[in-house]
Amino acid sequence: MSTPNLTTETERIRRIYDERAPAYDRAQGLVERLALGSLRRQFGALMSGETLEIGVGTGLNLPFYAPAVTRAAGVDLSEEMLARARERAAGLPFPTSFVQGDATELPFPEAAFDTVAISLALCTIPDPAQALREAARVCRPDGRVVLLEHVIAPARPLAVAQRLLSPLNERAIGCHLDRDTFTLARSLGFSVESVGSRLFDIFQLAVLRPPARATFD
Ligand SMILES: C[S@@+](CC[C@H](N)C(=O)[O-])C[C@H]1O[C@@H](n2cnc3c(N)ncnc32)[C@H](O)[C@@H]1O
């Protein structure tokens, strides 16, 4: 597939993750232990059937995909991240495919997947509302969108700290610390069922039901 036509901000994010790719898994180690705990495992267990992971990165979730997954596709802006996901996918018991693409303009037809999964990417995607609309578009009407994301904390002192630190983090690695992703999803018509959370409810796992198609027409 040819490189998508990206906005300046999306192109900046792509470059950041191309550069971060060789060290991403190592850098992520502490976050995994302190913040995510078993959430990645639970995230994978919620997948079934034909599954798309948006912002798949280096494929850290792939080893946790449930046996009910029949085929997996991954999309990401960064070819360097995808190269690592391809390596990680070798030997998985279902067919996989990986494609460079933008979450806000997915290279898949409507209703193509039973599960659409996103982890730690809606914090980084410049237009998370459009990414959620695209997730709903490619998800079958009876399918589900599974999200594992860090969001603004419900506790005010933590939220204040996140708001203060967010511009620095965003400049350095493109990641916003203060997004209210699940409120955004509800405002777009998704129903949201919380499954688990960690670290003062900053890291949250939830199953979303996509809104009726007409909502976005
Ligand atoms: C923090 S990493 C998370 C990777 C992986 N999901 C994980 O849980 O480790 C964010 C990923 O989102 C990807 N990304 C950011 N904006 C994107 C966009 N507009 N379309 C597709 N992928 C995007 C980045 O390239 C990066 O691989």
The ligand as an SDF file (V2000), in Angstrom:
LIG
                    3D

 27 29  0  0  0  0  0  0  0  0999 V2000
    1.8330    4.5000   22.4120 C   0  0  0  0  0  0  0  0  0  0  0  0
    1.8650    3.5820   20.9240 S   0  0  0  0  0  0  0  0  0  0  0  0
    0.8280    2.1880   21.3460 C   0  0  0  0  0  0  0  0  0  0  0  0
    1.1730    0.9570   20.5560 C   0  0  0  0  0  0  0  0  0  0  0  0
    0.4060   -0.2940   20.9580 C   0  0  0  0  0  0  0  0  0  0  0  0
   -1.0130   -0.1850   20.6950 N   0  0  0  0  0  0  0  0  0  0  0  0
    0.6410   -0.6400   22.4020 C   0  0  0  0  0  0  0  0  0  0  0  0
   -0.3410   -0.8000   23.1520 O   0  0  0  0  0  0  0  0  0  0  0  0
    1.8050   -0.8050   22.7860 O   0  0  0  0  0  0  0  0  0  0  0  0
    0.7890    4.5240   19.8530 C   0  0  0  0  0  0  0  0  0  0  0  0
    0.7450    3.9430   18.4440 C   0  0  0  0  0  0  0  0  0  0  0  0
   -0.2890    4.6200   17.7160 O   0  0  0  0  0  0  0  0  0  0  0  0
    0.1940    4.8460   16.3950 C   0  0  0  0  0  0  0  0  0  0  0  0
   -0.5650    5.9550   15.8160 N   0  0  0  0  0  0  0  0  0  0  0  0
   -0.5830    7.2470   16.2200 C   0  0  0  0  0  0  0  0  0  0  0  0
   -1.4000    7.9780   15.4440 N   0  0  0  0  0  0  0  0  0  0  0  0
   -1.9260    7.1120   14.5210 C   0  0  0  0  0  0  0  0  0  0  0  0
   -2.8300    7.2680   13.4380 C   0  0  0  0  0  0  0  0  0  0  0  0
   -3.3670    8.4510   13.1370 N   0  0  0  0  0  0  0  0  0  0  0  0
   -3.1260    6.1760   12.7030 N   0  0  0  0  0  0  0  0  0  0  0  0
   -2.5770    4.9650   12.9850 C   0  0  0  0  0  0  0  0  0  0  0  0
   -1.7070    4.7690   14.0030 N   0  0  0  0  0  0  0  0  0  0  0  0
   -1.3830    5.8260   14.7620 C   0  0  0  0  0  0  0  0  0  0  0  0
    1.6810    5.1580   16.5960 C   0  0  0  0  0  0  0  0  0  0  0  0
    2.4240    5.0210   15.4010 O   0  0  0  0  0  0  0  0  0  0  0  0
    2.0410    4.1460   17.6700 C   0  0  0  0  0  0  0  0  0  0  0  0
    2.4690    2.9240   17.1150 O   0  0  0  0  0  0  0  0  0  0  0  0
  1  2  1  0
  2  3  1  0
  2 10  1  0
  3  4  1  0
  4  5  1  0
  5  6  1  0
  5  7  1  0
  7  8  2  0
  7  9  1  0
 10 11  1  0
 11 12  1  0
 11 26  1  0
 12 13  1  0
 13 14  1  0
 13 24  1  0
 14 15  1  0
 14 23  1  0
 15 16  2  0
 16 17  1  0
 17 18  1  0
 17 23  2  0
 18 19  1  0
 18 20  2  0
 20 21  1  0
 21 22  2  0
 22 23  1  0
 24 25  1  0
 24 26  1  0
 26 27  1  0
M  CHG  2   2   1   9  -1
M  END
$$$$
